[in-house]
Amino acid sequence: MEEAVLEEIRTMKPRSKKIGYLLAGTALAAACVVLVAYGGEPPAWLLTSGKGAAPEAAEKQAPVRREILDFHMTDLDKGWIRYTDGTSGVTEDGGAHWTEQASGLPEAAASGTNGPSASTPDGTTLTTIAYQAKDYPVKQSQFVTDRVGWALLSAGTELANPLLVTTDGGQTWHAEVTPAVKDALQEEKQRQQRISREAALYASPEQAKKAMNTAWTLLPDTASPGDIVLVRHDQPGEVSWQGKTYELRPFEAGYFTYLPVPMKTKPGSYPIGDQTLKIKDKKFETQHLKVSKQMESMRQDTKRIEADQKKIDAARSKSEPAFLFSDSFIQPIEGILTTPFGHTRYVNGKFASSHTAIDLAAKEGTPIKAANDGIVALADNFYLTGNTIYIDHGMNLFSQYAHLSKLQVKTGDRVKRGDIIGLVGSTGFSTGPHLHFTFWAHNVPVNPNLFFNATPFQWLKQEPQSR
């Protein structure tokens, strides 16, 4: 040290020598004090890195690594680990942070753990995992969902953290809960909530599992002309059916659309995704009506009928992109069935149309209930159907109530299942007080009997019985 100071003095310019002598003297004095204080040996902090560092000091600074005995995650956030020294730690953020417990196991440990033979979501036994291009033996693993799981590596690994996490079903593993992993865990929590909400719509947990664990599901997979089928897929896309294309809309954990079966659909087997929809033949009865010449002439006013139809089609072309109901559909009134769905109707001996609704006769003024939750898409008076209401139940499904004596809701109103929306009447082309009731899916009329006391999610339980 003295030589370095003297060399610095020698290289200084003459005019600076006086200052240099003073600095050199001060430095020498300080060095001597330090050497005396440390018994003639320089302290470690004075040494350059890697030169003269005491091995004893390095050993004292090395962290003590504890071995993990086992672990258990109770959900995507909470879990515990236990060490071989008897201590344990708990987490409430998916393993991003662990809080040490002084002694004993958390209460959650009573639920047990998944052992070394724990399997992956596809059912295979997890014995090794690949991490950073190297295979590691697995001591214990646990998958909380089909995407998220944890694996404890066997003892002897060189990794600082032997508890790894995956958010893609085991394809990739992470030794730390990075921001990307946190985002994936949050998304998985939201996905599990969607799965739970959708599962509650089915008739039973078994039916939910059957519907939701396959790529394509048809509810039901057998139908007749005039019926309706709910299609579920696990991916977005489209379905081509009877010359039309229907978009699969996202809802909860799946993608859905209704497929209306037109009255003229031929019997046979039709591929829908990787499933087959079977259409059975069905014969409909014939109905003959006799009406006055004045009433018959109403059907000839095509301009007025067409104007009404444009307004109705416009209202039915916009639908909420979600199922607006969660409970079963109800019959709007308890009336006498005078005309079933699908009857071939003749008026004064001439073919009129297929009656794609049910007619329920009741006293004029009988309260009419909303068949289920929804939004009033249209409430107006029309030439043929009189006072009429259309309720949007979401996903392009509408219920229709016609010939009312009074409307008690207006366009845009939100209604609940069982709300009184109007009164039975005989307005429009009608021979007496009754409710003309039906459903429309993608602007195609479908059999309302399929809905009563059920929801489309429950059609998987058994084949709906048309009446």
C-alpha positions as CSV (number, residue, x, y, z in Angstrom):
1,M,0.0,0.0,0.0
2,E,2.9,2.4,0.8
3,E,4.5,1.8,-2.6
4,A,1.2,2.6,-4.4
5,V,0.9,5.9,-2.5
6,L,4.5,6.8,-3.2
7,E,4.1,6.0,-6.9
8,E,1.1,8.3,-7.1
9,I,3.1,11.1,-5.5
10,R,5.9,10.6,-8.0
11,T,3.6,10.9,-11.0
12,M,2.0,14.2,-9.8
13,K,2.9,17.5,-11.3
14,P,5.4,19.6,-9.3
15,R,2.8,22.3,-8.4
16,S,0.6,19.6,-6.8
17,K,3.3,17.9,-4.8
18,K,2.5,19.7,-1.5
19,I,-1.1,18.6,-1.6
20,G,0.0,15.1,-2.6
21,Y,2.3,14.8,0.4
22,L,-0.6,15.7,2.7
23,L,-3.0,13.1,1.1
24,A,-0.3,10.4,1.2
25,G,0.3,10.9,4.9
26,T,-3.3,10.7,5.7
27,A,-3.8,7.5,3.7
28,L,-0.8,5.8,5.4
29,A,-2.1,6.7,8.8
30,A,-5.5,5.3,8.1
31,A,-4.0,2.1,6.7
32,C,-1.9,1.6,9.8
33,V,-4.9,2.0,12.1
34,V,-6.9,-0.6,10.2
35,L,-4.0,-3.1,10.2
36,V,-3.6,-2.7,14.0
37,A,-7.3,-3.0,14.6
38,Y,-7.5,-6.3,12.7
39,G,-4.3,-7.8,14.2
40,G,-2.2,-7.2,11.1
41,E,-4.6,-9.0,8.7
42,P,-6.6,-7.0,6.2
43,P,-10.5,-7.3,6.6
44,A,-12.5,-9.3,3.9
45,W,-14.1,-6.1,2.6
46,L,-10.7,-4.7,1.7
47,L,-9.9,-7.7,-0.5
48,T,-10.9,-7.8,-4.2
49,S,-13.6,-10.4,-5.1
50,G,-12.1,-13.9,-5.5
51,K,-8.7,-13.0,-4.0
52,G,-8.0,-14.0,-0.4
53,A,-11.6,-14.5,0.6
54,A,-11.8,-16.7,3.7
55,P,-13.4,-20.1,3.0
56,E,-14.8,-20.0,6.5
57,A,-16.8,-16.8,5.8
58,A,-18.2,-18.3,2.5
59,E,-19.4,-21.4,4.3
60,K,-21.2,-19.3,7.0
61,Q,-23.1,-17.3,4.3
62,A,-24.3,-20.3,2.4
63,P,-28.1,-20.7,2.9
64,V,-29.4,-23.9,4.6
65,R,-31.6,-25.8,2.1
66,R,-34.5,-27.7,3.7
67,E,-35.9,-30.8,2.0
68,I,-39.7,-30.8,1.3
69,L,-41.3,-33.9,2.6
70,D,-44.7,-33.5,1.0
71,F,-47.3,-30.8,-0.1
72,H,-51.0,-30.4,-0.7
73,M,-53.0,-27.8,-2.6
74,T,-56.7,-27.4,-1.5
75,D,-57.5,-25.2,-4.5
76,L,-55.8,-22.9,-7.0
77,D,-54.8,-20.5,-4.3
78,K,-54.4,-22.3,-1.0
79,G,-52.1,-25.1,0.0
80,W,-49.3,-26.2,2.3
81,I,-45.8,-27.8,2.3
82,R,-44.1,-29.8,5.0
83,Y,-40.4,-30.1,5.5
84,T,-38.3,-33.0,6.9
85,D,-37.3,-30.9,9.9
86,G,-40.9,-30.8,11.1
87,T,-41.7,-27.3,10.0
88,S,-44.3,-26.3,7.4
89,G,-45.4,-23.4,5.2
90,V,-48.7,-22.2,3.8
91,T,-49.7,-20.3,0.7
92,E,-52.7,-18.3,-0.4
93,D,-51.6,-17.2,-3.8
94,G,-50.9,-20.4,-5.6
95,G,-47.3,-20.8,-4.3
96,A,-46.0,-17.4,-5.2
97,H,-45.3,-16.8,-1.5
98,W,-45.1,-19.2,1.4
99,T,-45.6,-18.3,5.1
100,E,-43.6,-20.5,7.5
101,Q,-45.4,-22.3,10.3
102,A,-43.3,-22.7,13.5
103,S,-44.4,-26.3,14.0
104,G,-47.1,-28.8,13.2
105,L,-49.2,-29.2,10.1
106,P,-51.9,-26.9,8.9
107,E,-55.5,-28.1,9.4
108,A,-55.8,-28.6,5.6
109,A,-53.3,-31.5,5.9
110,A,-56.0,-33.6,7.3
111,S,-57.5,-34.0,3.8
112,G,-54.5,-35.9,2.7
113,T,-52.2,-35.6,-0.4
114,N,-51.8,-37.2,-3.8
115,G,-48.9,-39.6,-3.6
116,P,-46.1,-40.5,-6.1
117,S,-48.5,-42.3,-8.4
118,A,-50.8,-39.3,-8.9
119,S,-52.0,-39.2,-12.5
120,T,-52.1,-36.5,-15.1
121,P,-55.4,-35.2,-16.6
122,D,-55.2,-37.8,-19.4
123,G,-54.9,-40.6,-16.8
124,T,-51.2,-41.5,-17.2
125,T,-49.0,-41.8,-14.2
126,L,-46.7,-38.9,-13.6
127,T,-43.2,-40.2,-12.8
128,T,-41.0,-37.7,-14.5
129,I,-41.3,-34.2,-15.9
130,A,-39.3,-32.2,-18.4
131,Y,-38.0,-28.8,-17.2
132,Q,-35.5,-26.7,-19.1
133,A,-34.6,-29.6,-21.5
134,K,-33.9,-32.0,-18.7
135,D,-36.0,-34.8,-17.2
136,Y,-36.5,-34.9,-13.4
137,P,-38.0,-37.8,-11.3
138,V,-41.2,-36.9,-9.5
139,K,-41.8,-37.6,-5.8
140,Q,-45.4,-36.4,-5.6
141,S,-47.8,-34.6,-7.9
142,Q,-51.3,-33.1,-7.7
143,F,-53.6,-31.7,-10.4
144,V,-56.3,-29.4,-9.0
145,T,-57.9,-29.0,-12.5
146,D,-57.2,-30.5,-15.9
147,R,-54.8,-27.6,-16.6
148,V,-53.2,-26.7,-13.3
149,G,-51.1,-29.0,-11.2
150,W,-48.0,-29.1,-9.0
151,A,-45.1,-31.6,-8.9
152,L,-42.5,-32.2,-6.2
153,L,-39.2,-33.4,-7.6
154,S,-37.4,-36.2,-5.9
155,A,-34.6,-35.4,-3.5
156,G,-31.2,-34.6,-4.9
157,T,-32.2,-32.1,-7.6
158,E,-30.0,-29.1,-8.1
159,L,-33.0,-26.8,-8.5
160,A,-33.4,-24.2,-5.8
161,N,-37.2,-24.8,-5.8
162,P,-38.2,-28.5,-6.3
163,L,-41.9,-27.7,-6.3
164,L,-42.9,-26.9,-9.9
165,V,-46.3,-25.8,-11.3
166,T,-48.0,-26.2,-14.7
167,T,-50.9,-24.3,-16.1
168,D,-51.3,-26.2,-19.4
169,G,-52.0,-29.8,-18.3
170,G,-48.3,-30.7,-17.8
171,Q,-46.9,-29.6,-21.2
172,T,-44.7,-27.0,-19.6
173,W,-43.5,-26.5,-16.0
174,H,-42.4,-23.5,-14.0
175,A,-40.1,-23.3,-10.9
176,E,-41.5,-19.9,-10.0
177,V,-45.0,-18.3,-10.0
178,T,-44.1,-15.6,-12.6
179,P,-46.6,-12.9,-13.7
180,A,-47.5,-15.1,-16.7
181,V,-48.2,-18.0,-14.3
182,K,-50.3,-15.7,-12.1
183,D,-52.4,-14.6,-15.1
184,A,-52.9,-18.2,-16.1
185,L,-54.0,-19.2,-12.6
186,Q,-56.5,-16.3,-12.6
187,E,-57.9,-17.3,-16.0
188,E,-58.2,-20.9,-14.7
189,K,-60.2,-19.7,-11.7
190,Q,-62.5,-17.8,-14.0
191,R,-62.8,-20.9,-16.3
192,Q,-63.7,-23.1,-13.3
193,Q,-66.4,-20.7,-12.3
194,R,-67.8,-20.8,-15.8
195,I,-67.7,-24.6,-15.7
196,S,-69.5,-24.7,-12.3
197,R,-72.2,-22.3,-13.5
198,E,-72.8,-24.3,-16.7
199,A,-72.8,-27.6,-14.9
200,A,-75.6,-26.4,-12.6
201,L,-77.9,-26.0,-15.7
202,Y,-78.0,-29.7,-16.5
203,A,-80.3,-32.3,-15.0
204,S,-77.6,-33.9,-12.9
205,P,-73.8,-33.9,-12.3
206,E,-73.6,-37.0,-14.5
207,Q,-75.4,-35.3,-17.4
208,A,-73.2,-32.3,-17.0
209,K,-70.1,-34.4,-17.2
210,K,-71.5,-36.2,-20.2
211,A,-72.3,-33.0,-22.1
212,M,-69.2,-31.0,-21.1
213,N,-66.5,-33.7,-21.4
214,T,-67.0,-34.2,-25.2
215,A,-66.1,-32.0,-28.1
216,W,-69.6,-32.0,-29.6
217,T,-72.9,-32.6,-27.8
218,L,-76.4,-32.7,-29.3
219,L,-79.3,-32.1,-26.9
220,P,-81.0,-34.3,-27.9
221,D,-79.5,-36.4,-30.7
222,T,-82.9,-37.5,-32.0
223,A,-85.6,-35.2,-33.2
224,S,-88.7,-34.9,-35.5
225,P,-89.8,-32.2,-37.9
226,G,-90.8,-29.1,-35.9
227,D,-88.4,-29.9,-33.1
228,I,-85.3,-28.0,-31.9
229,V,-81.8,-29.2,-30.9
230,L,-79.3,-27.4,-28.8
231,V,-75.7,-27.9,-30.0
232,R,-72.7,-27.6,-27.7
233,H,-69.1,-27.5,-28.8
234,D,-65.8,-26.9,-26.9
235,Q,-64.5,-24.5,-29.5
236,P,-65.8,-21.5,-31.4
237,G,-67.1,-22.1,-35.0
238,E,-70.1,-22.6,-37.1
239,V,-72.7,-25.3,-37.9
240,S,-74.1,-25.9,-41.3
241,W,-77.7,-27.1,-41.2
242,Q,-80.5,-27.3,-43.8
243,G,-78.9,-24.8,-46.1
244,K,-78.1,-22.3,-43.4
245,T,-75.0,-21.5,-41.2
246,Y,-75.4,-21.0,-37.5
247,E,-72.6,-19.4,-35.4
248,L,-71.6,-21.1,-32.2
249,R,-71.8,-18.4,-29.5
250,P,-69.7,-18.5,-26.3
251,F,-71.6,-19.2,-23.0
252,E,-70.0,-20.2,-19.8
253,A,-67.5,-23.1,-20.6
254,G,-68.8,-23.9,-24.1
255,Y,-70.1,-22.6,-27.4
256,F,-73.7,-23.1,-28.4
257,T,-76.4,-22.7,-31.0
258,Y,-79.9,-23.8,-31.6
259,L,-80.8,-25.9,-34.6
260,P,-84.4,-25.6,-35.6
261,V,-85.8,-28.6,-37.5
262,P,-88.0,-27.3,-40.2
263,M,-91.4,-29.0,-40.8
264,K,-90.2,-30.2,-44.3
265,T,-87.0,-31.9,-43.0
266,K,-86.7,-35.4,-44.4
267,P,-86.0,-38.3,-42.0
268,G,-82.4,-39.6,-41.9
269,S,-79.1,-39.2,-40.2
270,Y,-77.3,-35.9,-40.4
271,P,-73.6,-35.3,-39.3
272,I,-73.2,-32.4,-36.8
273,G,-69.5,-32.1,-35.9
274,D,-68.4,-35.6,-34.8
275,Q,-72.0,-36.5,-33.8
276,T,-75.0,-37.7,-35.7
277,L,-78.4,-36.1,-35.5
278,K,-81.2,-38.6,-36.3
279,I,-84.5,-37.1,-37.7
280,K,-87.5,-39.4,-37.3
281,D,-90.6,-39.2,-39.5
282,K,-93.7,-37.7,-38.0
283,K,-97.3,-37.5,-39.2
284,F,-99.4,-34.5,-38.3
285,E,-103.1,-34.5,-38.2
286,T,-105.3,-32.3,-40.3
287,Q,-107.6,-29.6,-39.1
288,H,-110.5,-27.9,-41.0
289,L,-111.8,-24.5,-40.0
290,K,-114.8,-22.6,-41.3
291,V,-114.8,-18.9,-41.0
292,S,-116.9,-16.0,-42.3
293,K,-116.1,-14.5,-45.7
294,Q,-115.0,-11.3,-43.9
295,M,-112.5,-13.2,-41.8
296,E,-111.3,-15.1,-44.8
297,S,-110.7,-11.9,-46.7
298,M,-108.3,-10.8,-44.0
299,R,-105.8,-13.3,-45.3
300,Q,-105.9,-11.6,-48.7
301,D,-104.5,-8.3,-47.5
302,T,-101.0,-9.2,-48.4
303,K,-99.5,-5.7,-48.2
304,R,-100.5,-5.3,-44.6
305,I,-99.4,-8.8,-43.7
306,E,-96.0,-8.3,-45.3
307,A,-95.5,-4.9,-43.5
308,D,-96.2,-6.6,-40.2
309,Q,-93.9,-9.5,-41.0
310,K,-91.0,-7.1,-41.8
311,K,-91.4,-5.6,-38.4
312,I,-91.6,-8.9,-36.7
313,D,-88.6,-10.3,-38.6
314,A,-86.6,-7.3,-37.6
315,A,-87.4,-7.8,-33.9
316,R,-86.5,-11.5,-34.0
317,S,-83.2,-10.8,-35.8
318,K,-81.6,-9.3,-32.7
319,S,-81.1,-11.5,-29.7
320,E,-79.0,-11.4,-26.5
321,P,-75.8,-13.5,-26.9
322,A,-76.5,-15.5,-23.8
323,F,-79.1,-17.8,-22.3
324,L,-81.2,-15.4,-20.2
325,F,-82.9,-18.1,-18.2
326,S,-81.7,-20.7,-15.6
327,D,-85.0,-22.3,-14.5
328,S,-87.4,-24.5,-16.5
329,F,-90.0,-23.0,-18.9
330,I,-93.7,-22.9,-17.8
331,Q,-96.9,-23.0,-19.8
332,P,-98.3,-19.5,-20.0
333,I,-101.9,-20.4,-19.1
334,E,-103.8,-23.5,-18.0
335,G,-106.2,-23.7,-21.0
336,I,-107.9,-26.2,-23.2
337,L,-105.7,-27.4,-26.1
338,T,-107.8,-26.8,-29.2
339,T,-105.1,-27.0,-31.8
340,P,-101.9,-29.0,-31.3
341,F,-98.6,-28.1,-32.8
342,G,-98.1,-29.1,-36.4
343,H,-101.6,-29.7,-37.6
344,T,-102.1,-29.2,-41.3
345,R,-104.8,-26.5,-41.4
346,Y,-107.5,-25.9,-44.0
347,V,-109.7,-22.8,-43.9
348,N,-113.0,-23.1,-45.7
349,G,-111.7,-26.1,-47.5
350,K,-108.5,-24.5,-48.8
351,F,-105.0,-25.3,-47.5
352,A,-103.8,-22.5,-45.2
353,S,-100.6,-23.7,-43.6
354,S,-99.1,-25.9,-40.9
355,H,-100.1,-24.7,-37.5
356,T,-96.7,-24.2,-35.9
357,A,-98.0,-23.3,-32.5
358,I,-100.4,-24.5,-29.8
359,D,-103.8,-22.9,-29.2
360,L,-105.0,-22.9,-25.6
361,A,-108.6,-21.8,-25.2
362,A,-109.5,-19.8,-22.0
363,K,-111.8,-17.1,-20.8
364,E,-111.2,-13.7,-22.1
365,G,-109.1,-11.7,-19.6
366,T,-107.2,-14.8,-18.2
367,P,-103.8,-13.6,-17.1
368,I,-100.9,-14.8,-19.3
369,K,-97.5,-15.5,-17.7
370,A,-94.1,-15.2,-19.2
371,A,-92.8,-18.6,-20.0
372,N,-89.3,-17.7,-18.7
373,D,-86.9,-14.9,-18.0
374,G,-86.2,-12.6,-21.0
375,I,-86.5,-9.3,-22.7
376,V,-89.6,-8.1,-24.5
377,A,-88.4,-7.9,-28.1
378,L,-91.7,-6.7,-29.4
379,A,-95.2,-5.8,-28.0
380,D,-97.6,-4.5,-30.6
381,N,-100.8,-5.0,-32.5
382,F,-100.7,-6.8,-35.8
383,Y,-103.3,-7.5,-38.5
384,L,-103.5,-11.3,-38.2
385,T,-102.2,-12.1,-34.7
386,G,-103.7,-9.1,-33.0
387,N,-102.1,-7.9,-29.8
388,T,-98.8,-9.9,-29.8
389,I,-95.7,-10.2,-27.6
390,Y,-92.3,-11.7,-28.5
391,I,-89.9,-12.4,-25.6
392,D,-86.2,-12.8,-26.3
393,H,-84.8,-15.6,-24.1
394,G,-81.3,-15.2,-25.6
395,M,-79.3,-17.1,-28.2
396,N,-81.9,-16.4,-30.9
397,L,-84.8,-18.1,-29.0
398,F,-88.1,-16.2,-28.7
399,S,-91.5,-17.1,-27.2
400,Q,-94.6,-15.7,-28.9
401,Y,-98.0,-14.9,-27.3
402,A,-100.8,-13.8,-29.8
403,H,-104.4,-12.7,-29.9
404,L,-104.3,-10.9,-26.5
405,S,-107.0,-8.6,-25.3
406,K,-104.5,-6.5,-23.5
407,L,-100.7,-5.9,-23.5
408,Q,-99.2,-5.4,-20.1
409,V,-95.6,-5.0,-21.1
410,K,-93.8,-2.9,-23.7
411,T,-90.9,-3.4,-26.0
412,G,-87.6,-3.4,-24.0
413,D,-89.0,-4.5,-20.7
414,R,-87.2,-7.2,-18.8
415,V,-89.5,-10.0,-17.5
416,K,-89.1,-12.8,-15.1
417,R,-90.6,-16.3,-15.4
418,G,-94.2,-16.1,-14.3
419,D,-94.7,-12.4,-14.7
420,I,-98.1,-11.4,-16.0
421,I,-97.5,-9.9,-19.5
422,G,-101.0,-9.7,-20.9
423,L,-104.6,-11.1,-20.9
424,V,-106.2,-13.7,-23.1
425,G,-108.3,-12.3,-26.0
426,S,-109.5,-12.9,-29.5
427,T,-107.9,-10.0,-31.5
428,G,-106.7,-10.5,-35.1
429,F,-107.6,-13.6,-37.1
430,S,-109.3,-15.5,-34.3
431,T,-112.5,-17.5,-33.9
432,G,-112.7,-17.1,-30.1
433,P,-110.7,-16.3,-26.9
434,H,-107.5,-18.3,-26.8
435,L,-103.7,-18.0,-26.6
436,H,-101.7,-18.8,-29.7
437,F,-98.3,-19.8,-28.2
438,T,-95.1,-21.0,-29.8
439,F,-91.3,-20.6,-29.9
440,W,-89.1,-19.3,-32.7
441,A,-85.4,-20.3,-33.1
442,H,-83.4,-18.4,-35.7
443,N,-86.8,-17.2,-37.1
444,V,-88.1,-20.7,-37.5
445,P,-91.1,-21.9,-35.5
446,V,-90.5,-24.9,-33.1
447,N,-92.6,-27.1,-30.9
448,P,-93.3,-25.4,-27.6
449,N,-94.1,-28.7,-25.9
450,L,-90.4,-29.5,-25.8
451,F,-89.8,-26.7,-23.4
452,F,-92.4,-27.1,-20.7
453,N,-91.0,-28.1,-17.3
454,A,-87.5,-28.3,-18.7
455,T,-84.7,-26.3,-20.2
456,P,-82.7,-27.2,-23.4
457,F,-79.8,-28.2,-21.1
458,Q,-82.0,-30.9,-19.7
459,W,-82.9,-32.4,-23.0
460,L,-79.9,-34.7,-22.8
461,K,-81.5,-36.7,-19.9
462,Q,-84.1,-38.3,-22.2
463,E,-85.5,-37.7,-25.6
464,P,-88.2,-35.1,-25.5
465,Q,-91.7,-36.4,-26.2
466,S,-93.5,-34.4,-28.8
467,R,-97.2,-34.1,-28.4
